Amino acid sequence: MAVKIRLQRKGKKKKPFYHIVIADARSPRDGRFIEKIGTYNPLTQPATIELDGDKAYDWLQKGAQPTETVRAMLRFKGIFYRKHVMRGVEKGVFTEEVALQKYTEYVAAKDAKTAGRGEKIAAEKAAFRAKVAGLDIKVAPKKEVPKVEVAPAPVAAAQEEE
């Protein structure tokens, strides 16, 4: 039996919402599934991915094959990195404590990197709406790049001496 980790479409027409499920490859897209491990909402800015990482990791260890879209989500959430470091534990490269520490540091760094996205998008939307409404609201001034003065070229200085 081939097991897939895939998306199951929910929501209305033109308003998609997906459940991330474990299903037999032979079952229909929105049909029977084994287990629901998360949700994906592409309509929010940025897209919302809620995923039970432990269940996803367990199913990957059991041999479940993710679809391309779900594979990208698992990479984004760090599940594939966890699988990678745990494989190092199996090979004896490092201990399980070190692997879990590397995994938590990776996830923390990734979360810190992506934390400001939602706030930035909300600020841009507010500025756009204010501009469309005709209001003169400034969200945040952009940092100015200091101008660098260019020294005269040595060739020009040599020509002036002659």
C-alpha positions, 0 to 999 in steps of 0.5 A: 500500500502506497501512503501519501502525505497530501492536501485535501481541498475544503472551503468554498468555490474560489476560497480554498482551504486545505487539510494536510492528510495521510491517505492511501494513494489510491483513494480520491483527493477529497476522499478517505484518509488515514489521519489529518496532521494539519491545515493550510490556508493560502488566502492569508498573507503570508499563507498559514501552515499549521502542522503537527511536526511529530506526526509528519516526522513519524509518517515520513519515517514509516515511508509516506511520500509527500506530494510536491506542495506538501514537501515544500511545506515540510521543508519550510517547517523544518521537518526534513531538516529533522529527518536529516539530523536524525539520520546522522544519529542513526549513522553515529555522527552525533548523539540524539541530544546534539541532533535535537539541539541543532533542530531546535536552533534551526527552527528558532532561526527560521522562525526569527527570519520569517516572523516579520513577514506578516507585520511587513505585509500588514503595514504595506496594505495599510499604506496602500489603503491610505494612499487609495483613500487619499490620506497622507499617512506615512508608515515608516520612513525608509532608511537613506543610503549615505552618499559616497563621494568619489575621489578624483581619479589618479589619471585626471590628477596626472593630466592636470600636472602636465 
